[in-house]
């Protein structure tokens, strides 16, 4: 009985799992390396290089653009959008309530994890700007972890939808660019170091993939 179940799993599924586990392990390793440097209060070359690059491209137009983009990753916006998405999932995927459960686990879990880690490392921000939600501790960036999980889950839903491939690619790329745009906005506006954002992205991605893999396994078992 077990052998039959194993033979029914396509070979590409095993490749998919291997790739995703590699991403999770790689993300965990990179986050640990960055966290170790932050704990030792090291000065990262990446932070210095990116700061110099940002200084060279600053302009009033980009100031306004990134001020708007950064709001798309704020706690308020992500919270309201998450509630809307939960309602949408309920009506669009009413046969699979597990999507609602695991999305809630993903978004609430990353919020709590980010808050705990900020207080563990207590890294001071490069600048304090309340108008950009630039208060509190800096590492990891909550504007990187939250959007990675929220918009990343949207990408997952797009992939699992019945849209045509061209539209899936278009929406997926757009959402991916938005994730990284929000992260870069935090560096541009001067409220985070580049390593804060990088750590937030890898942590959010590892958490997102873990939740999605468990969700897919749950749905597969239900079938």
N, C-alpha and C positions, 0 to 999 in steps of 0.2 A: 504494500500500500504506500509506504514511504518512497520506495523507488519510483513508482508511477508519478508521484507528486514532483519529484526532482526532475524527471525527464520532461515534464510539461513546462518547465521554466526555460524560456529561450536563452541561448548562449549570450546574446547581447545584454541580457539582464545582469549576468554575472560581471560582464565588462563594465556596465553602468555602475554596479555596486562597488567594484574595485576602484574606479575613478573617484567616486564620491567619498569613499573611505580615505583615499589618498588626500583629497582636498581637506577633509576634516582633520586628519593627522598633521598635514602640512600647515594648516591654519593654526592648529593648537601649538605646534612647535614655534611658528613665527611669533604668535602672541606671547608665548612664554619667554622668547628671546627679548622682545621689546619690553615686556613687563620687568624682566630681570634688570635691564638697563635703566628703566625708570626707577626701580627700587634702589639702585646704586647711584642714582642722580647723575647719570652719565649725560654728556652732551652729544647728541646724534648729528652726524654730518648731514643726514637727510633733512633734518629740520632746518639747518642753516642754508642748504642749497635751495630748498623749496621757498624759504623766506626771501632769499635774494631774487628768485624768479618772480615771485608775487610782486615784489617791490618794483620790478622792471615793467610790469604790465598794468599797474593800477591806473584807473581813470574814473572820472565821474560816472560814465556810462556803465562800466563794470561794477562800480559801487552799488548802483541802483539794481542792476541785474542780480547780483549775488545776494543783495539784501532781500529780494523777493524769493530767490531759489532757496535760501536757508530756512525760510518760513515753512516750506513744504516738508521739512524734516523736524519741525518743532514738536514738542510733546503734545501741545493742544491739537495741532493739525493731525498728527498721527493717531491720537486717541479718538477724535471725531471720525476720521476716515476709517478707523478699525471697526467702529460700531456700525457704520454704513456698510462696510464690507461683510461683516457678520450677518447682517440682514440680507444682503444680496446673496451670500452663500446659501443661506437658509432656503430662499426661494428658487435659486438656480440649481442647487444640488440637494434638493430635499430628500433624496434617497440615501445620501451619504452624510449623515449628521457628524461623522467623525471629522470632516473637514472643518466644521465650526469649532469642534473641541480642540483640534491640534493647532488651528490658527490662534485661538485664544491662548493656548499653552505657549506658542511661539512668541507672541507679541508681549504677553504679560511676563513670561520668563526672561526675555532679553532685557526688559525694562528693569526688573528686579536685579538681574545679574550685573547690569551696567552700574546701577546705583551702589551695589555692594562693592564692586571693584573700584569705583571712584573713591570710596572711603577707605579702602584698603591701601591704595597707593598714594592718595592725597597729593597728587601732582598739581602744582599751581599753574594757572593759565598764563599764557604770554601777556594777555590783556584782559581786563574786566569791562565788558560792555553789556549793560542790562538790555539795551534795545535789541541786541542780537541774541538774547538768552545766553549771554556769555558770563555766567556766574557759577560759583561752586568749583569743584575740582575738575581737572582736565582729562585724565586718563582712565578709561578710553572715552572717545567721543560718543556721546549719546545720539548726536545727529548723524552718526555713521552706523551705529548698531541698529537703532530703531528703523531707519529707512531701508537698510539692507534686508531686514526681516519682513517689513511691511510690503515694500515694493517687490522684494524677491518672491514673496508668496503670491503676489499678483502675477508675476511672470510664470510661476508654477501653474496657476489657474488658467492662464492663457494657453500654455503648452498643453494642458489636459482638456482644453475646450475643443469644440468642433469647428473652429475658425479655419480658414484656408491657411496654408503654410506661409504665404507671403505676408498676410496680416499678422500672423504669429511672430514672424521675424521682425516686422516693423514695430509692433508693440513691445516686444521683448527688448530690442535695442534701445528704444526710447526710454523705457523704464530703467534699464541698466545705466544709461547715460545720466538719468535723473539721480540715481543713487550716488554715482561718483561726483556729479555736479554739486549735490548737497554737501558731500564730504569736503570737496575742494572749497566750497563757499566758506566753511569754517576756518580754513587756513587763510583764505583771501581776506576775510574780515578781521583776522588777527585774534580770534578767541580760542584757537587750538593750534597745537604743533602738528606737523605732518605725521609724526609717529602716533599721535592720539587718533588721528583719522584712519591711518593704516591699521592700527590695532583694532579699532572699532569695526572696520570692514571685515577683517579676517575672523574676528570673534562672531560677528553677526552672521557671516556666511556659514561658518561651521555649525552654529546653532540652528540656522534655517535648514541646512541640508539634513541635520540630524532629525529635526521634527518632520520634514517631508518624507524621509526614508521610513520612519516609524509609521507615518500616516499611510504611505503606499503599502507597507506590509500589512497594516490593519485592514485596509480595503481589499487586499489580495486574499487575506484569510476569510473575510466576510463572503467573498465570492465562491 
